């Protein structure tokens, strides 16, 4: 074993035991310290992080089990191995419940010590790997910005994450409502359980039950195998209902019943399935207006919006725009294996003046485009698309090419559809509504202009 990177503290008032353990552990390459009392152990634990602590049950100034919480508060992944010459089952059970990794009875053989160490080290490595992955994930859910609205948002996320309260997130399309939901989940006690998201706007009414509750084989035509629903998958974790106000009233009624009873049955089954879930929902609409106009159930709104959180649009975030732009630009260059580029001061001024109707998503997409098509090591005004200048490009007039009017109309139509898809996050119902066409016409145009995903 390569043990030189692992440190161990032996806490026991019997010098012959501490000497024996110290000799065995140092022979195996561990860094070993010794303490003969609770007080001495606490002082050493304050000064240094230990990977493993051998802890006697009975010490001159108290019970060793009293030290378990103290150790865990300092370093949660420290493995505590209790040792005792007067062991009994109640003491062992208490120690393990308090958080001890294992319990050994004196006299302890060398083989037993080495066996329990091997197990402890494997667990430590797993914990470290999990911590690393957690840190990597944190980078992906980091909310970037220092503006007052974002500082307020971060404080709200931190507070609500520590609770089990249900949250409804309000904000325009593209502001990062899902990012907020993931941040709440990741900072909560449910972080190591599933985060399951459902885009309610994209879910047809006839599929809502199958998607939420799952189904048994043969429950309906096409149900060839059993499939668990999103509620079942999210058990112990978080269910995120994105654009929840786009659910039909019938679907809302079914969802409310399940959320109140916390149990359901798969389609084609009579067996009740109980779930423990936290629900976070999001909408880009005015909830009160949706309730007043009869499109959303008031009782469901009360159930979901226990804690409302508002995500500010990008235009209200001031200098965050440049922070985000530089972050997305750097990330895009790395992901696309392109040499780094930076924003010129003139470009920064233009970005700050733009209204960003598509919010953070629009900024992210623009930075990726600029990264790929940049004409040099610095993004200049010439690299920006004309719409950023609100139709007043300072880089000279664009030459107009003579084309058949049908071709011009098609190109313009394609650009407008692309802009609508971006603005409404590919919510086809909203896109069709904004363009004042029906869904079937929109589907045809998406196919015609190669805009299908």
C-alpha positions in Angstrom: 0.0 0.0 0.0 1.2 3.5 -0.8 0.3 5.1 2.5 2.7 8.0 2.9 -0.1 10.4 2.0 -2.4 9.2 4.7 -2.2 10.5 8.3 -3.5 8.6 11.4 -4.2 9.7 14.9 -4.2 7.0 17.7 -6.2 8.1 20.8 -5.7 5.7 23.7 -4.5 6.1 27.3 -2.7 2.8 27.3 0.9 3.4 26.2 1.5 -0.2 25.2 -1.5 0.0 22.8 -0.5 3.3 21.3 3.1 2.1 20.9 2.0 -1.1 19.2 -0.4 0.6 16.8 2.2 3.3 16.0 4.8 0.7 15.2 2.5 -1.3 13.0 1.1 1.7 11.2 4.5 3.4 10.6 5.9 0.1 9.3 3.1 0.3 6.7 4.2 3.8 5.7 1.5 5.9 7.5 2.1 9.2 9.2 1.1 8.6 12.8 0.4 10.9 15.8 -0.6 9.8 19.3 -2.9 11.4 22.0 -3.7 10.0 25.4 -6.9 11.9 26.3 -9.9 13.6 24.7 -8.4 17.0 25.4 -5.1 16.2 23.8 -6.9 14.6 20.8 -9.0 17.7 20.3 -5.9 20.0 20.3 -4.2 17.8 17.6 -7.4 17.6 15.5 -7.6 21.4 15.5 -4.0 21.6 14.2 -4.1 18.9 11.5 -6.5 17.0 9.3 -6.4 13.2 9.9 -7.6 10.6 7.4 -8.1 7.9 10.1 -8.5 8.0 13.8 -8.2 5.0 16.1 -10.2 6.0 19.1 -10.5 4.2 22.5 -14.0 4.0 24.0 -12.9 4.8 27.5 -10.4 7.7 28.2 -9.4 9.4 31.4 -11.4 12.6 30.7 -14.5 11.1 29.1 -16.0 8.6 26.5 -14.3 8.3 23.1 -17.7 8.4 21.5 -18.1 12.0 22.6 -15.3 12.9 20.2 -17.0 11.4 17.1 -19.1 14.5 16.2 -16.1 16.8 16.9 -14.1 14.9 14.4 -16.8 14.7 11.8 -17.5 18.5 12.0 -13.8 19.2 11.3 -13.5 16.6 8.4 -16.6 14.6 7.4 -14.6 12.0 5.4 -12.3 11.1 8.4 -12.8 7.4 9.2 -13.1 6.7 12.9 -12.2 3.2 14.1 -13.3 2.6 17.7 -11.3 0.2 19.9 -12.1 -1.2 23.3 -11.0 -3.8 25.8 -14.5 -4.0 27.4 -16.6 -4.0 24.2 -20.3 -4.8 24.3 -23.0 -4.7 21.6 -24.8 -1.5 22.9 -21.5 0.5 22.9 -20.6 -0.8 19.4 -24.1 0.1 18.0 -23.9 3.6 19.6 -20.5 4.2 18.1 -21.6 3.1 14.6 -24.8 5.2 14.8 -22.7 8.2 15.8 -20.6 7.9 12.7 -17.8 5.5 13.5 -16.5 3.5 10.5 -15.7 0.2 12.4 -15.4 -1.2 15.9 -12.5 -3.4 17.0 -12.1 -5.3 20.3 -8.8 -5.5 22.1 -6.4 -7.3 21.9 -6.2 -6.4 18.2 -4.1 -8.5 15.8 -1.9 -7.0 13.1 -3.9 -8.7 10.4 -7.2 -7.2 11.7 -5.6 -3.7 11.8 -4.4 -4.0 8.3 -7.7 -5.4 7.0 -9.8 -2.6 8.5 -7.2 0.0 7.2 -7.5 -1.3 3.7 -11.3 -1.0 3.9 -11.1 2.5 5.3 -8.6 3.7 2.6 -10.9 2.4 -0.1 -13.8 4.4 1.4 -11.6 7.5 1.7 -10.6 7.3 -1.9 -14.3 7.0 -2.9 -15.1 10.0 -0.8 -12.3 12.1 -2.3 -13.4 11.1 -5.8 -17.0 12.1 -5.0 -15.8 15.4 -3.6 -13.8 16.0 -6.7 -16.7 15.3 -9.0 -18.9 17.5 -6.8 -16.4 20.3 -7.2 -16.4 19.8 -11.0 -20.2 19.8 -11.0 -20.2 23.0 -9.0 -18.3 24.7 -11.8 -21.1 23.9 -14.2 -23.9 25.2 -11.9 -22.0 28.3 -10.7 -24.1 31.5 -11.0 -21.7 34.1 -12.3 -22.1 37.7 -11.4 -21.6 40.3 -8.6 -24.5 42.7 -9.4 -26.9 43.5 -6.5 -29.7 41.4 -8.0 -27.5 38.4 -8.4 -26.0 38.7 -4.9 -29.6 38.7 -3.6 -30.4 35.7 -5.7 -27.3 33.7 -4.4 -28.3 34.5 -0.8 -31.9 33.2 -1.4 -30.6 30.0 -3.0 -28.2 29.4 -0.1 -31.0 29.9 2.4 -33.7 27.8 0.7 -31.3 25.0 -0.2 -30.8 24.2 3.5 -34.5 23.6 3.8 -36.9 21.1 2.3 -39.3 23.8 1.1 -40.8 23.7 -2.4 -39.7 26.5 -4.6 -41.2 28.2 -7.7 -38.7 30.2 -9.9 -39.9 33.1 -11.9 -38.1 34.7 -14.8 -38.0 35.4 -18.5 -36.8 32.8 -21.0 -33.1 32.3 -21.0 -32.4 33.8 -17.6 -31.1 30.6 -16.1 -34.1 29.2 -14.1 -32.9 25.6 -14.5 -29.4 26.6 -13.3 -31.0 28.1 -10.2 -33.0 24.9 -9.6 -29.9 22.7 -10.0 -28.0 25.0 -7.6 -30.7 24.6 -5.0 -30.7 20.8 -5.4 -26.9 20.6 -5.4 -26.5 22.6 -2.2 -29.2 20.6 -0.4 -29.2 17.4 1.6 -30.6 15.7 -1.5 -27.5 16.5 -3.6 -26.4 12.8 -3.9 -29.9 11.8 -5.1 -31.4 12.4 -8.6 -32.3 15.7 -10.1 -35.1 14.9 -12.6 -36.4 17.6 -14.9 -39.6 17.7 -17.0 -40.3 20.3 -19.7 -44.0 20.7 -19.2 -44.4 22.9 -22.3 -43.0 20.1 -24.5 -45.2 17.3 -22.9 -48.4 16.5 -24.8 -51.5 15.9 -22.6 -51.8 12.3 -23.6 -48.3 11.5 -22.5 -48.2 13.4 -19.1 -49.4 10.4 -17.0 -47.0 8.0 -18.7 -44.1 10.4 -18.2 -44.9 11.2 -14.6 -46.1 7.9 -13.3 -44.6 5.3 -15.6 -46.3 2.3 -16.9 -46.4 -1.5 -16.9 -45.8 -3.7 -20.0 -49.1 -3.8 -22.0 -50.7 -0.8 -20.2 -51.5 0.7 -23.6 -50.6 0.1 -27.3 -46.9 0.5 -27.7 -46.0 -0.2 -24.0 -43.6 -3.1 -24.8 -41.8 -3.0 -21.5 -42.2 -1.7 -17.9 -41.0 1.9 -17.6 -40.6 3.9 -14.3 -42.0 7.4 -14.3 -40.1 10.6 -13.5 -41.7 10.7 -10.0 -40.3 7.3 -9.2 -36.9 8.1 -10.6 -36.8 11.3 -8.5 -37.5 9.5 -5.2 -35.3 10.9 -2.5 -34.2 13.8 -4.8 -35.6 16.7 -6.6 -38.3 16.9 -9.4 -37.9 20.1 -11.5 -41.1 21.1 -13.4 -39.9 23.6 -16.0 -42.6 25.9 -17.5 -45.1 24.4 -15.2 -47.8 26.9 -16.2 -47.9 25.3 -19.7 -49.5 22.2 -18.3 -53.1 21.6 -19.2 -55.7 21.8 -16.4 -56.3 18.1 -16.6 -52.6 17.4 -16.1 -52.5 19.9 -13.2 -55.3 18.1 -11.4 -53.5 14.7 -11.7 -50.2 16.3 -10.6 -51.8 18.0 -7.6 -53.3 14.7 -6.3 -50.0 13.0 -6.4 -48.1 15.8 -4.8 -50.6 15.9 -1.9 -50.8 12.1 -1.4 -47.1 11.5 -2.2 -48.1 8.2 -3.8 -49.2 7.0 -7.2 -49.7 3.9 -9.3 -48.0 3.1 -12.7 -50.4 2.9 -15.6 -51.6 -0.6 -15.9 -50.9 -1.4 -12.2 -52.8 -1.2 -8.9 -49.7 -1.2 -6.7 -49.2 2.1 -4.8 -45.7 3.6 -5.0 -44.7 6.1 -2.3 -42.1 8.8 -3.1 -40.2 11.3 -1.1 -39.4 14.2 -3.5 -38.7 17.9 -3.3 -40.5 19.8 -6.1 -39.0 22.9 -7.7 -41.0 24.5 -10.5 -40.4 27.4 -12.9 -42.3 29.6 -15.2 -41.8 32.7 -17.4 -45.4 33.8 -17.0 -47.3 36.0 -14.6 -48.7 33.4 -12.2 -51.5 35.6 -10.8 -52.7 36.4 -14.3 -52.7 32.7 -15.3 -54.8 31.9 -12.2 -57.2 34.9 -12.8 -57.8 33.8 -16.4 -58.4 30.2 -15.4 -55.3 28.6 -17.0 -53.7 27.5 -13.7 -55.1 26.0 -10.6 -54.9 28.2 -7.5 -54.5 25.2 -5.2 -51.6 23.9 -7.2 -50.0 27.3 -7.2 -50.2 27.5 -3.4 -48.7 24.0 -3.2 -45.8 24.7 -5.5 -44.9 28.3 -4.7 -44.1 28.0 -1.0 -40.9 29.9 -1.7 -41.0 32.2 -4.8 -37.6 33.2 -6.3 -37.2 35.8 -9.0 -34.3 35.5 -11.5 -33.5 38.9 -13.0 -33.1 39.4 -16.7 -29.7 40.1 -18.1 -30.5 43.8 -18.9 -30.8 44.4 -15.1 -27.5 42.9 -14.2 -25.1 45.7 -15.3 -21.4 44.7 -15.3 -22.4 41.0 -15.0 -22.8 41.1 -18.8 -19.1 41.4 -19.4 -18.2 38.8 -16.7 -20.6 36.3 -18.3 -19.4 37.2 -21.9 -15.8 36.6 -21.0 -16.7 33.4 -19.2 -18.6 32.0 -22.1 -16.0 33.1 -24.6 -13.2 31.4 -22.7 -15.3 28.2 -22.3 -16.3 28.1 -26.0 -12.7 28.5 -27.1 -11.6 25.6 -24.8 -14.5 23.3 -25.9 -13.9 24.1 -29.6 -10.1 23.8 -29.3 -9.6 27.4 -30.6 -6.8 29.7 -29.4 -8.1 32.2 -26.8 -9.7 35.4 -28.0 -10.7 38.5 -26.0 -13.3 41.3 -26.2 -12.2 44.7 -27.3 -13.2 47.7 -25.2 -15.5 49.0 -28.0 -17.2 45.6 -28.1 -17.8 45.6 -24.3 -19.5 49.0 -24.6 -21.8 47.7 -27.3 -22.7 44.6 -25.3 -23.5 46.7 -22.2 -26.0 48.9 -24.3 -27.8 45.9 -25.9 -31.2 44.9 -24.3 -30.5 41.1 -24.5 -34.1 39.9 -25.1 -32.8 36.3 -25.1 -31.0 36.9 -21.8 -28.1 34.8 -20.7 -28.8 32.1 -23.3 -28.6 34.6 -26.1 -25.3 35.9 -24.7 -23.9 32.4 -24.4 -24.8 31.5 -28.0 -23.4 34.8 -29.3 -20.0 34.2 -27.6 -19.8 30.7 -29.1 -20.4 32.2 -32.5 -17.8 34.9 -32.0 -15.3 32.5 -30.7 -15.6 30.3 -33.9 -15.8 33.1 -36.4 -13.5 35.7 -34.8 -11.2 37.4 -37.4 -8.3 37.7 -35.0 -7.1 37.4 -31.4 -9.5 40.1 -30.4 -13.3 40.4 -31.0 -13.9 43.7 -32.7 -17.0 45.7 -33.8 -16.7 44.1 -37.3 -17.2 40.7 -35.8 -20.6 41.6 -34.1 -23.8 40.8 -35.9 -25.8 43.9 -37.1 -28.7 43.4 -34.7 -26.5 44.1 -31.7 -26.2 47.7 -32.9 -30.0 47.9 -33.2 -29.7 48.3 -36.9 -27.1 51.0 -36.8 -23.8 49.4 -37.5 -20.7 51.6 -37.1 -18.6 49.5 -39.4 -20.1 50.7 -42.7 -23.1 49.9 -44.7 -23.7 46.3 -45.9 -23.9 45.8 -49.6 -27.3 44.7 -50.8 -27.2 41.7 -53.1 -30.0 41.5 -55.8 -31.9 38.2 -55.4 -35.3 36.8 -56.3 -37.8 38.3 -53.9 -39.0 34.7 -52.9 -35.4 33.9 -51.8 -35.2 37.2 -49.8 -38.5 36.4 -48.1 -37.4 32.8 -47.3 -34.0 34.1 -45.8 -35.8 36.7 -43.7 -38.4 34.2 -42.6 -35.7 31.7 -41.5 -33.9 34.4 -39.5 -37.1 35.4 -37.7 -37.9 31.8 -36.9 -34.3 31.2 -35.6 -34.6 34.3 -33.4 -38.0 33.1 -32.0 -36.7 29.6 -31.3 -33.8 31.2 -29.3 -36.0 33.7 -27.5 -38.6 31.1 -26.4 -36.0 28.3 -25.7 -37.6 26.1 -28.5 -41.0 26.1 -26.8 -42.8 25.5 -30.1 -46.2 26.5 -28.7 -44.8 29.9 -27.7 -42.9 30.3 -31.0 -46.0 29.5 -33.1 -48.0 31.9 -30.9 -45.5 34.7 -31.4 -45.3 34.1 -35.2 -49.1 33.9 -35.4 -49.1 30.6 -37.2 -50.4 27.1 -36.2 -48.1 24.4 -34.9 -48.4 22.3 -38.1 -47.2 25.2 -40.2 -44.3 25.8 -37.8 -43.3 22.1 -38.1 -43.2 22.4 -41.9 -41.1 25.5 -41.8 -38.6 24.0 -39.4 -38.2 21.0 -41.8 -38.0 23.4 -44.8 -35.3 25.5 -43.2 -33.4 22.6 -41.6 -34.1 24.0 -38.1 -35.1 20.7 -36.5 -33.0 19.5 -33.6 
